[in-house]
Amino acid sequence: MPQQHNLHQNDTALHKMTPTETPAPMNTAPSESRLLTRVEVARELHVSVRTVDNLRDTNAIAHLRVGGAVRFTRAAVEEFIRSRTRPAATVEAAEAAPATAV
């Protein structure tokens, strides 16, 4: 006769755990270090998910794979934004630039 595992006995042992033995919740990391999904990145950048996929495919934005899922760090998204941000033109620079004929 095959040996059967006593799942009820193991389940009872879990119920007898004291509060100090309770496993820590999985999501205890600060929100800055939480990995972002493609949808979350798209919302933050105000673009489509397909655009995020294109940015990922061209390595314009750093990403990692967790199993089959693509994830982004907040730092990677912020770096992407910084790399695409142009400095504001100053009034002096705009006045000094020659006018272009149309």
C-alpha positions as CSV (number, residue, x, y, z in Angstrom):
1,M,0.0,0.0,0.0
2,P,1.5,3.4,-1.0
3,Q,2.5,5.7,1.9
4,Q,0.2,8.7,2.3
5,H,1.3,12.0,3.6
6,N,-0.6,13.5,6.5
7,L,-1.4,17.0,5.1
8,H,-3.8,17.6,8.0
9,Q,-1.0,17.2,10.5
10,N,1.2,19.8,8.6
11,D,-1.7,22.2,8.3
12,T,-2.3,22.0,12.1
13,A,1.4,22.8,12.7
14,L,0.9,26.0,10.7
15,H,-2.0,27.1,12.8
16,K,0.0,26.6,15.9
17,M,2.7,29.1,14.8
18,T,3.3,31.9,17.2
19,P,3.3,35.5,15.9
20,T,7.1,35.6,15.9
21,E,7.1,32.6,13.6
22,T,4.8,34.1,11.0
23,P,6.5,34.5,7.7
24,A,7.2,38.1,6.6
25,P,4.9,39.4,3.9
26,M,6.4,39.2,0.4
27,N,6.0,42.9,-0.4
28,T,8.0,44.5,2.3
29,A,10.4,46.5,0.0
30,P,9.9,50.3,-0.3
31,S,7.9,51.4,-3.3
32,E,11.1,52.8,-4.9
33,S,12.6,49.3,-5.2
34,R,9.4,47.6,-6.3
35,L,9.6,46.2,-9.8
36,L,7.2,47.8,-12.3
37,T,5.1,46.1,-15.0
38,R,4.9,47.1,-18.6
39,V,1.5,48.6,-17.9
40,E,2.7,50.6,-15.0
41,V,5.6,52.0,-17.0
42,A,3.3,52.9,-19.9
43,R,1.0,54.8,-17.5
44,E,4.0,56.6,-15.9
45,L,5.4,57.6,-19.3
46,H,1.9,58.4,-20.8
47,V,2.5,56.0,-23.7
48,S,1.0,52.8,-24.9
49,V,2.2,49.4,-23.7
50,R,3.4,48.7,-27.3
51,T,5.7,51.8,-27.1
52,V,7.1,50.4,-23.8
53,D,7.7,47.1,-25.7
54,N,9.5,48.9,-28.5
55,L,11.7,50.8,-26.0
56,R,12.5,47.5,-24.3
57,D,13.2,45.7,-27.6
58,T,15.6,48.5,-28.7
59,N,17.2,48.5,-25.2
60,A,16.3,52.2,-24.8
61,I,15.0,51.4,-21.3
62,A,16.7,48.9,-19.0
63,H,14.6,45.9,-18.0
64,L,14.8,42.4,-16.6
65,R,12.9,39.2,-16.9
66,V,11.4,37.4,-14.0
67,G,10.4,34.0,-15.3
68,G,8.6,35.0,-18.5
69,A,7.5,38.4,-17.3
70,V,9.3,41.7,-18.1
71,R,9.9,44.1,-15.2
72,F,11.4,47.5,-14.8
73,T,13.0,49.2,-11.9
74,R,11.9,52.7,-10.9
75,A,15.6,53.7,-11.3
76,A,15.6,52.5,-14.9
77,V,12.4,54.5,-15.7
78,E,13.8,57.6,-14.1
79,E,17.1,57.2,-16.0
80,F,15.1,56.8,-19.3
81,I,13.2,60.0,-18.5
82,R,16.5,61.9,-17.6
83,S,18.2,60.6,-20.8
84,R,15.3,62.0,-22.9
85,T,14.8,65.3,-21.1
86,R,16.1,68.3,-22.9
87,P,17.2,71.3,-20.9
88,A,14.9,74.3,-21.1
89,A,16.2,77.0,-23.4
90,T,17.0,80.2,-21.7
91,V,15.7,83.6,-22.9
92,E,19.3,84.7,-23.7
93,A,19.9,81.6,-25.8
94,A,16.7,82.1,-27.7
95,E,17.4,85.7,-28.4
96,A,21.0,85.0,-29.5
97,A,19.9,82.3,-32.0
98,P,19.6,83.6,-35.5
99,A,16.1,83.6,-36.9
100,T,15.5,81.0,-39.6
101,A,13.7,82.0,-42.8
102,V,10.6,79.9,-43.6
